[in-house]
Amino acid sequence: AVEHPYKYLLQSVKTVGGSKEMAQYAWNFINDSLKTSLCLQYKPQVVGCAVLELTASVMKVKIPGPPERPKCWFEEEPYFVRHDQVE
C-alpha cells in the first residue's frame, strides 16, 4: 500500500499561505510524479514538500525561509523533511 502525497501538499500550501493557483499547479506535478517511482522511493511528506518547492520556483513565488526564518518551512513540524531530501 502506498500513501499518496496529496494531503501533505494541501497542508503545505496552507502552511506557506499559498494560493489556489499554486495548489493546482503543484497538484498537477504530483499527478505527473505518479508516473515515476518517486512514491516508492520517498515518503509522501517528502514528495509533497519537494513538489511545493518546485512549484514555488516555477511560479517565482517566494516562500518564507532563511534568512527571514531560522529554518525552512518543511524542516519544522509536522513535516520534519531535510533540505537534502527536498533537493
Secondary structure as a PSIPRED ss2 file (coil, helix, strand):
# PSIPRED VFORMAT (PSIPRED V4.0)

   1 A C   1.000  0.000  0.000
   2 V C   1.000  0.000  0.000
   3 E C   1.000  0.000  0.000
   4 H C   1.000  0.000  0.000
   5 P C   1.000  0.000  0.000
   6 Y H   0.000  1.000  0.000
   7 K H   0.000  1.000  0.000
   8 Y H   0.000  1.000  0.000
   9 L H   0.000  1.000  0.000
  10 L H   0.000  1.000  0.000
  11 Q H   0.000  1.000  0.000
  12 S H   0.000  1.000  0.000
  13 V H   0.000  1.000  0.000
  14 K H   0.000  1.000  0.000
  15 T H   0.000  1.000  0.000
  16 V H   0.000  1.000  0.000
  17 G C   1.000  0.000  0.000
  18 G C   1.000  0.000  0.000
  19 S C   1.000  0.000  0.000
  20 K H   0.000  1.000  0.000
  21 E H   0.000  1.000  0.000
  22 M H   0.000  1.000  0.000
  23 A H   0.000  1.000  0.000
  24 Q H   0.000  1.000  0.000
  25 Y H   0.000  1.000  0.000
  26 A H   0.000  1.000  0.000
  27 W H   0.000  1.000  0.000
  28 N H   0.000  1.000  0.000
  29 F H   0.000  1.000  0.000
  30 I H   0.000  1.000  0.000
  31 N H   0.000  1.000  0.000
  32 D H   0.000  1.000  0.000
  33 S H   0.000  1.000  0.000
  34 L C   1.000  0.000  0.000
  35 K C   1.000  0.000  0.000
  36 T C   1.000  0.000  0.000
  37 S C   1.000  0.000  0.000
  38 L H   0.000  1.000  0.000
  39 C H   0.000  1.000  0.000
  40 L H   0.000  1.000  0.000
  41 Q H   0.000  1.000  0.000
  42 Y C   1.000  0.000  0.000
  43 K C   1.000  0.000  0.000
  44 P H   0.000  1.000  0.000
  45 Q H   0.000  1.000  0.000
  46 V H   0.000  1.000  0.000
  47 V H   0.000  1.000  0.000
  48 G H   0.000  1.000  0.000
  49 C H   0.000  1.000  0.000
  50 A H   0.000  1.000  0.000
  51 V H   0.000  1.000  0.000
  52 L H   0.000  1.000  0.000
  53 E H   0.000  1.000  0.000
  54 L H   0.000  1.000  0.000
  55 T H   0.000  1.000  0.000
  56 A H   0.000  1.000  0.000
  57 S H   0.000  1.000  0.000
  58 V H   0.000  1.000  0.000
  59 M H   0.000  1.000  0.000
  60 K C   1.000  0.000  0.000
  61 V C   1.000  0.000  0.000
  62 K C   1.000  0.000  0.000
  63 I C   1.000  0.000  0.000
  64 P C   1.000  0.000  0.000
  65 G C   1.000  0.000  0.000
  66 P C   1.000  0.000  0.000
  67 P C   1.000  0.000  0.000
  68 E C   1.000  0.000  0.000
  69 R C   1.000  0.000  0.000
  70 P C   1.000  0.000  0.000
  71 K C   1.000  0.000  0.000
  72 C C   1.000  0.000  0.000
  73 W H   0.000  1.000  0.000
  74 F H   0.000  1.000  0.000
  75 E H   0.000  1.000  0.000
  76 E C   1.000  0.000  0.000
  77 E C   1.000  0.000  0.000
  78 P C   1.000  0.000  0.000
  79 Y C   1.000  0.000  0.000
  80 F C   1.000  0.000  0.000
  81 V C   1.000  0.000  0.000
  82 R C   1.000  0.000  0.000
  83 H H   0.000  1.000  0.000
  84 D H   0.000  1.000  0.000
  85 Q H   0.000  1.000  0.000
  86 V H   0.000  1.000  0.000
  87 E C   1.000  0.000  0.000
